[in-house]
Amino acid sequence: MVKAHFGGARPQAIYQEYRQLPAFSGNYPVIGSWIIGEEAAGIGIREDTSPITNNLSRFVPHAFDD
């Protein structure tokens, strides 16, 4: 388990379990999703040559539209 802290008036911790990502041609894709209310709003694919992505990693957003 990995413990991460985030700030604020009352700092809290988030626990995440580590899972090895699969590599595709030396790249590690991660899919993130957004939900607004109870509706799916979009997904994004972030990819890097490192299994840890950052703000400079490649990113492709996808929005859902009715």
N, CA, C and O of each residue as an XYZ file, in Angstrom:
264
protein
N       0.838     -1.179      0.000
C       0.000      0.000      0.000
C       0.881      1.238      0.000
O       1.943      1.268      0.621
N       0.421      2.248     -0.703
C       1.119      3.522     -0.766
C       0.252      4.547     -0.057
O      -0.950      4.626     -0.308
N       0.853      5.331      0.826
C       0.118      6.355      1.559
C       0.518      7.718      1.014
O       1.704      8.045      0.965
N      -0.463      8.513      0.606
C      -0.207      9.857      0.094
C      -0.995     10.854      0.934
O      -2.126     10.575      1.332
N      -0.409     12.001      1.202
C      -1.071     13.038      1.996
C      -1.481     14.191      1.091
O      -0.795     14.499      0.116
N      -2.589     14.821      1.415
C      -2.950     16.054      0.744
C      -3.319     17.071      1.806
O      -3.803     16.720      2.882
N      -3.083     18.343      1.486
C      -3.167     19.417      2.477
C      -4.567     19.860      2.814
O      -5.546     19.146      2.596
N      -4.632     21.045      3.346
C      -5.891     21.609      3.794
C      -5.824     21.876      5.286
O      -4.792     21.657      5.921
N      -6.927     22.348      5.839
C      -6.970     22.647      7.266
C      -6.786     21.382      8.097
O      -6.160     21.411      9.157
N      -7.336     20.273      7.608
C      -7.177     18.987      8.291
C      -6.578     17.987      7.299
O      -7.316     17.313      6.581
N      -5.247     17.886      7.254
C      -4.618     16.965      6.295
C      -5.156     15.543      6.438
O      -5.384     15.057      7.546
N      -5.351     14.901      5.311
C      -5.862     13.537      5.284
C      -4.935     12.675      4.444
O      -4.050     13.185      3.756
N      -5.137     11.390      4.503
C      -4.307     10.457      3.743
C      -5.173      9.644      2.793
O      -6.336      9.358      3.077
N      -4.587      9.279      1.665
C      -5.221      8.389      0.696
C      -4.331      7.160      0.591
O      -3.115      7.285      0.443
N      -4.917      5.992      0.664
C      -4.165      4.747      0.531
C      -4.487      4.132     -0.822
O      -5.654      4.013     -1.195
N      -3.456      3.742     -1.551
C      -3.633      3.105     -2.847
C      -2.794      1.842     -2.895
O      -1.671      1.806     -2.390
N      -3.349      0.813     -3.504
C      -2.602     -0.423     -3.678
C      -1.841     -0.352     -4.994
O      -2.401      0.044     -6.016
N      -0.572     -0.732     -4.974
C       0.253     -0.708     -6.177
C      -0.104     -1.881     -7.077
O      -0.218     -3.015     -6.612
N      -0.277     -1.613     -8.344
C      -0.486     -2.640     -9.365
C       0.458     -2.353    -10.520
O       0.521     -1.224    -11.006
N       1.188     -3.361    -10.958
C       2.100     -3.197    -12.090
C       1.293     -2.949    -13.362
O       0.380     -3.712    -13.679
N       1.626     -1.889    -14.086
C       0.945     -1.584    -15.341
C       1.555     -2.386    -16.479
O       2.761     -2.635    -16.486
N       0.736     -2.794    -17.441
C       1.304     -3.443    -18.623
C       1.965     -2.394    -19.514
O       1.506     -1.254    -19.583
N       3.027     -2.776    -20.184
C       3.708     -1.877    -21.120
C       3.365     -2.315    -22.542
O       3.340     -3.507    -22.850
N       3.101     -1.336    -23.399
C       2.820     -1.575    -24.806
C       3.858     -0.820    -25.618
O       3.843      0.410    -25.663
N       4.750     -1.545    -26.254
C       5.850     -0.941    -27.025
C       6.633      0.051    -26.168
O       7.037      1.111    -26.645
N       6.841     -0.300    -24.902
C       7.620      0.544    -24.002
C       6.856      1.709    -23.401
O       7.462      2.576    -22.770
N       5.535      1.755    -23.581
C       4.706      2.834    -23.038
C       3.688      2.271    -22.059
O       3.179      1.164    -22.239
N       3.396      3.055    -21.011
C       2.460      2.652    -19.968
C       1.221      3.549    -20.021
O       1.291      4.700    -19.591
N       0.088      3.056    -20.535
C      -1.132      3.862    -20.563
C      -1.917      3.732    -19.254
O      -1.965      2.663    -18.646
N      -2.525      4.831    -18.841
C      -3.393      4.860    -17.664
C      -4.694      5.527    -18.090
O      -4.670      6.581    -18.726
N      -5.825      4.925    -17.748
C      -7.126      5.490    -18.104
C      -7.753      6.100    -16.860
O      -7.858      5.448    -15.821
N      -8.167      7.355    -16.975
C      -8.862      8.041    -15.894
C     -10.274      8.366    -16.339
O     -10.526      8.530    -17.533
N     -11.200      8.460    -15.391
C     -12.589      8.754    -15.759
C     -13.138      9.893    -14.908
O     -12.680     10.132    -13.790
N     -14.130     10.591    -15.461
C     -14.801     11.677    -14.768
C     -16.280     11.360    -14.696
O     -16.888     10.935    -15.679
N     -16.848     11.570    -13.529
C     -18.282     11.382    -13.319
C     -18.821     12.672    -12.723
O     -18.266     13.196    -11.757
N     -19.895     13.180    -13.297
C     -20.556     14.378    -12.779
C     -21.931     13.946    -12.301
O     -22.751     13.466    -13.084
N     -22.175     14.121    -11.008
C     -23.410     13.592    -10.430
C     -23.340     12.080    -10.493
O     -22.467     11.465     -9.882
N     -24.250     11.489    -11.225
C     -24.229     10.039    -11.428
C     -24.051      9.696    -12.901
O     -24.351      8.578    -13.321
N     -23.564     10.654    -13.686
C     -23.417     10.470    -15.129
C     -21.950     10.431    -15.539
O     -21.137     11.224    -15.064
N     -21.626      9.497    -16.426
C     -20.281      9.468    -17.002
C     -20.094     10.727    -17.836
O     -20.956     11.064    -18.649
N     -18.977     11.427    -17.646
C     -18.747     12.691    -18.344
C     -17.567     12.626    -19.305
O     -17.514     13.395    -20.265
N     -16.627     11.728    -19.064
C     -15.487     11.646    -19.964
C     -14.425     10.706    -19.435
O     -14.464     10.267    -18.286
N     -13.481     10.412    -20.302
C     -12.319      9.624    -19.910
C     -11.083     10.282    -20.506
O     -11.174     11.062    -21.455
N      -9.953      9.965    -19.947
C      -8.698     10.456    -20.492
C      -7.669      9.345    -20.459
O      -7.639      8.541    -19.528
N      -6.839      9.303    -21.465
C      -5.760      8.328    -21.506
C      -4.449      9.094    -21.384
O      -4.133      9.948    -22.212
N      -3.700      8.777    -20.347
C      -2.393      9.394    -20.116
C      -1.356      8.295    -20.307
O      -1.534      7.182    -19.814
N      -0.268      8.603    -21.025
C       0.717      7.580    -21.356
C       2.124      8.151    -21.241
O       2.372      9.313    -21.564
N       3.048      7.298    -20.767
C       4.439      7.718    -20.625
C       5.338      6.497    -20.772
O       4.870      5.360    -20.729
N       6.630      6.745    -20.945
C       7.598      5.648    -20.990
C       7.929      5.157    -19.587
O       8.607      4.141    -19.429
N       7.460      5.864    -18.578
C       7.609      5.473    -17.177
C       6.245      5.028    -16.660
O       5.229      5.579    -17.084
N       6.189      4.053    -15.761
C       4.885      3.665    -15.214
C       4.266      4.745    -14.324
O       3.094      4.645    -13.961
N       5.035      5.770    -13.971
C       4.511      6.890    -13.187
C       4.314      8.066    -14.137
O       5.283      8.630    -14.645
N       3.056      8.431    -14.375
C       2.767      9.543    -15.280
C       2.851     10.865    -14.523
O       2.797     10.903    -13.294
N       2.983     11.946    -15.288
C       3.068     13.273    -14.678
C       2.405     14.285    -15.606
O       1.773     13.906    -16.592
N       2.546     15.564    -15.295
C       1.874     16.593    -16.091
C       2.491     16.784    -17.477
O       1.925     17.505    -18.298
N       3.619     16.167    -17.754
C       4.226     16.249    -19.082
C       3.972     14.989    -19.915
O       4.417     14.906    -21.060
N       3.263     14.015    -19.350
C       2.941     12.786    -20.077
C       1.936     13.090    -21.191
O       1.169     14.048    -21.104
N       1.953     12.269    -22.228
C       0.982     12.425    -23.316
C      -0.428     12.212    -22.752
O      -0.640     11.346    -21.904
N      -1.386     13.010    -23.232
C      -2.753     12.936    -22.706
C      -3.746     13.123    -23.842
O      -3.608     14.038    -24.654
N      -4.749     12.252    -23.896
C      -5.819     12.360    -24.894
C      -7.151     12.326    -24.148
O      -7.517     11.288    -23.595
N      -7.891     13.457    -24.123
C      -9.194     13.479    -23.450
C     -10.311     13.019    -24.389
O     -10.213     13.168    -25.607
N     -11.358     12.467    -23.813
C     -12.558     12.068    -24.551
C     -13.759     12.542    -23.748
O     -13.900     12.180    -22.580
N     -14.620     13.339    -24.351
C     -15.827     13.822    -23.680
C     -17.034     13.046    -24.188
O     -17.098     12.676    -25.360
N     -17.985     12.804    -23.302
C     -19.230     12.145    -23.678
C     -20.285     13.218    -23.890
O     -20.432     14.120    -23.066
N     -21.013     13.125    -24.984
C     -22.031     14.116    -25.307
C     -23.305     13.390    -25.712
O     -23.278     12.472    -26.532
N     -24.415     13.810    -25.132
C     -25.704     13.199    -25.497
C     -26.242     13.789    -26.768
O     -27.315     13.396    -27.225
